[in-house]
Amino acid sequence: MTTTKTLGWTREQMAQRAALDIANGAYVNLGIGIPELVAKYVPEGREVIYHTENGLLGMGPAPEAGLGDPELINAGKKQVTAIQGAAFFHHADSFVMIRGGHIDLCVLGAMQVAQNGDLANWSTGAPDAIPAVGGAMDLVAGVKTIHVITQHTTKTGEPKLVEACTYPLTGPGVVDRIYTNLGVINVGPEGFHLVELAPGVTFDYVEERTGGNLVPGPELESP
């Protein structure tokens, strides 16, 4: 039996690409899902301090199997470690850090991102949807820079990058940069600015799978 290689980046490669853009010394909050993988790929020699809204600054990587502490978890209830000098604090104090603008970067997943930077990542709005906004609304309102990691389309092929979100918003006009399996995209005045293509992917291929206006950024040659 033969398998067909998926075009573009894998989840791990998306996380690795996103990690390259995190500045040395940054205070960073990582969302649940693909964003959690980013911590594995920060370049050696670059110091990044991870914050989790349930009350830890200085979050380390996941522990080895069987060596974790069930009481040391991230916001997604997954076991983590704590680096030397880490601090534990009340949940309310964690949100003071977020709302006070003390976190430099947040990396989140998304259900939809609009071409003006609107983000929908907590509910489809369906009557049977389970509300699970968590700290996302506070994060997008209080963190200085918002990056998103997501597959470019849904499992059924519908675009996640759209002209306007149809799902309930997490925050209006908050997204700065998007990493998908097809490339790296900035949110700009003309809509989605494609600044980097994944290997083997063309501008036309991305444009066909994007619901909003897509233009080549200055980093790419015009198609």
N, C-alpha and C positions, 0 to 999 in steps of 0.2 A: 504494500500500500504506500502510495506517495502522498506527501503533504505539500501544500502550497505555502510559501513564505509570505507572511503578511507584509504589505508594503509600508515603509516608514519605520518609526522607532517603536520598540517595545515599551512596556510600562517602566522597566528598569532604566532604559535609555532616556526616556522622557525625564525621569527624576534626575538622572546624571546630568543632563543638559541644563535643567533648572538650577542645579547646585552650582554650576559654574558662574552664575550671575549673582550669587550671594557674596556680599562684600565682607572683607576681613573685619572682625569685631562687631558684626551685626547681631542684634537681638531678634530672634526669629520664632514665629509661631507656625507650626505645621498642622494642616488639617488632616482629617481622616481619609484613608485610602491611599492613592498614589502619592500624595504629598508626604506621607510618613516615610517613604523610601528616600526622600531627598537627603536626609541626615547621613545616609551611608556613603554619599558621593561628594561631600565637600572636599575640595582639593587639600592634600596634605600641606601642613604649615599654615593653613588659614583657620583662624579661631572664630567659631560661631557659637553663640549662647542661645540655647533653645528654651523657649518658654511654653508651658502648657497651662491652660486656663483653670485646671483643677488645683493649681497651687504649687508649681515647681518651676524654678529658674535654674538652669544648668542640667537639663535633661540629657542623659547619655543614651547610647544605643541599646537595642533590645538585649537582654541577658542571654547567655547560652542556655540551651534546653535544660530544665530542671534546676537552674541556679537562680531563678528570679525570686523576687519578694512580692507576694500577692497584694501587698499593701502599697507597692510602689508602681503606679500605673499612670498612663497618659490620659488625656480626655476621651480617647476612644476605648478606654478600659483595657489596653494592652500593657503588659509588663515592660518597664523600662529600667534603666540604671540612672544613677546620679553621678555627675562628674565631681572632682575635687572642688570644693568651694560652693557647691550648689546650695540653694536656699529653698526652704519650704514655708508656705504661708497660707493664710486663709483664702478661701475661694473669692471672697469679696475684695481682698487686697489684689488678687490676680487681675480682677476686672478694673480696678483702679489703674493698674499699669497699662491696660489696654485702652481704656477710655481717656487716660491722660496723655496718650501719644508717645509712650515710652518704648513701644515695640517698633522696630524699623521695617520689618517685612513679614507678611503673612502669605503662606502658600496654601491655596484651597482647591478643592474639587469643584465641579460645576455641572449643573443640568443644562443650563443655557447661559450664554454671554451675548449681550446685544452689542451692536457696532458702536454704540455710544458709551460702552463700559458698564452698562447695567448688569448685575449678577443675580441669577436665580440658582440657588444650590441647596434649598432645604425642603421643598415640597413641590409636587406636581399640581397641587390645588384640587386633586380629585377628591370626591366626597369620602372615600375610604382611605385617603392618605393619612399616615400617622405623623402628626406634627413633631418635628425633630430639629428645630432651628439651632439648638445648642447655643454656643457663643458666637456664631457666625455674624449676626447683625452687629454686635459690638465690635468684632474684629474689623469688619470692613469700614466701620465708621471711625474707629480710633487708631488703626495702624497706619503708618505713613505710606507704605507701598503695598499693593495687592497684586500678587501673581496667581494665576490659575493653571492647574494641570488637569487635562481632560482628554478623553478620546475625541477625535474631531467630529464623529457622528455617533448616533445611538446604535444599539445592536441591530436595529431595523433599517439603518442607513439614513435616518433623519439628521439634518445639521444641528449641531449644538451651538454653533456660532451663527447668530440670527440677526435679522434687521431689528426686531423688537422682541423682547421676552414675552412669552405667553404664560409662563409660570409665575407664581408670586415672587416678588423681588426680595432678595436679601439686602441689597443696597443699590441705589441709583448712581451710575457714573463712577463706580469705584475701581474697576479693573484697569490695571496699567499694562500688563503683559500676559500672554497666554501661551502655554506649551501644549501642543497636541502631538499625536503620533505622526502628523504630517509636517510639522514645522513650528517655528516660533513667530508669534504674531503680536504686534503692539496695537493698542487702541489709540487711534489718532483722529484728527479732525475730518478725515475723509472716510472713516470707518476702520476696517481691519487693515493694518499695514503689515504685510508679510515680509519679515526681515531675514528669515533663514528657512531653508527647505531641508527636510530629512533626506537622507541618501535615497536616490532612485525616484524621488517625487518631483513633479513639475508644477509650475504655477497653475497651469490649466486644470490639473488634477485636483489641486486644493480648491480652486475657484468653483469647480463643479459641485463640491461638497460643502460649500459655505453658503449660509442663508442670507448673509448681509453683503455689503459692498466690500470687496477685497481689492486692494491695490498693492503693487510692489513697493516695498520700502526702499530707501536710498541704498541699502546694502545689497539689493538685487538688481540685476539688469532688467530693463523693461521686457515683458514677454513678447 
